Amino acid sequence: MNLIIEGYIKNLTKDDIYNFAIKNNIDLTLEELNFTYNFIKTNYQEVLKSPNNFNFDKYRNNFSKNNFLKIEQLIKKYSNYL
């Protein structure tokens, strides 16, 4: 499973993130989009190793309050698959 995710992450674009966010009713600012893209590209392996230890709350200041809450819900939803 991790190899599939790794292959997807390597080809991930900012447009992919933006489109996923829009589909989930999240309107990211350019700064939020850039942060999310860079975070995923540099931290995905660590998150995959221990998804239960991932503390999204540390990144609260990188998002608007509304977007943070929506993203937090998505993380909870998708972490069940890991």
C-alpha positions as CSV (number, residue, x, y, z in Angstrom):
1,M,0.0,0.0,0.0
2,N,2.8,2.4,0.9
3,L,4.4,1.9,-2.5
4,I,1.2,3.0,-4.2
5,I,1.0,6.1,-2.1
6,E,4.6,6.9,-2.7
7,G,4.2,6.6,-6.4
8,Y,1.2,8.9,-6.2
9,I,3.0,11.5,-4.1
10,K,6.0,11.6,-6.5
11,N,3.6,12.7,-9.3
12,L,1.4,14.9,-7.1
13,T,0.9,18.5,-8.3
14,K,-0.4,21.6,-6.7
15,D,-3.4,21.4,-9.1
16,D,-4.1,17.9,-7.7
17,I,-4.2,19.3,-4.2
18,Y,-6.3,22.3,-5.2
19,N,-8.8,20.1,-7.0
20,F,-9.1,17.7,-4.1
21,A,-9.6,20.6,-1.7
22,I,-12.3,22.1,-3.9
23,K,-14.1,18.7,-4.1
24,N,-14.1,18.7,-0.3
25,N,-15.4,22.3,0.0
26,I,-12.1,23.7,1.0
27,D,-11.0,26.9,-0.7
28,L,-7.2,27.1,-0.1
29,T,-5.4,30.4,-0.4
30,L,-2.2,30.4,-2.4
31,E,-0.2,30.3,0.8
32,E,-2.2,27.4,2.2
33,L,-1.8,25.5,-1.1
34,N,1.9,26.1,-1.1
35,F,2.3,25.0,2.5
36,T,0.2,21.9,1.9
37,Y,2.1,20.9,-1.2
38,N,5.5,21.4,0.4
39,F,4.4,19.6,3.6
40,I,3.1,16.6,1.7
41,K,6.2,16.3,-0.5
42,T,8.6,16.5,2.4
43,N,6.7,14.7,5.2
44,Y,4.6,12.0,3.7
45,Q,7.0,9.2,4.6
46,E,7.0,10.1,8.3
47,V,3.2,10.4,8.3
48,L,2.9,7.0,6.6
49,K,5.2,5.3,9.2
50,S,3.1,6.5,12.1
51,P,-0.2,8.0,11.1
52,N,-1.5,7.7,14.7
53,N,1.3,10.0,15.9
54,F,0.6,12.7,13.4
55,N,-0.4,15.9,15.2
56,F,-2.1,18.2,12.7
57,D,-2.8,20.8,15.5
58,K,0.9,22.0,15.2
59,Y,0.0,23.4,11.8
60,R,-3.2,25.3,12.8
61,N,-1.5,28.7,12.1
62,N,-0.9,27.8,8.5
63,F,-4.6,27.7,7.7
64,S,-7.7,29.7,8.2
65,K,-9.8,28.5,11.0
66,N,-12.5,27.2,8.7
67,N,-10.0,25.4,6.4
68,F,-8.2,23.9,9.4
69,L,-11.3,22.3,10.7
70,K,-12.3,20.9,7.3
71,I,-8.8,19.5,6.7
72,E,-8.7,18.0,10.2
73,Q,-11.9,16.1,9.4
74,L,-10.4,14.8,6.2
75,I,-7.3,13.7,8.0
76,K,-9.5,11.7,10.5
77,K,-11.5,10.2,7.7
78,Y,-8.5,9.1,5.5
79,S,-6.2,8.0,8.4
80,N,-8.6,5.2,9.0
81,Y,-7.5,3.7,5.6
82,L,-3.8,3.7,6.7
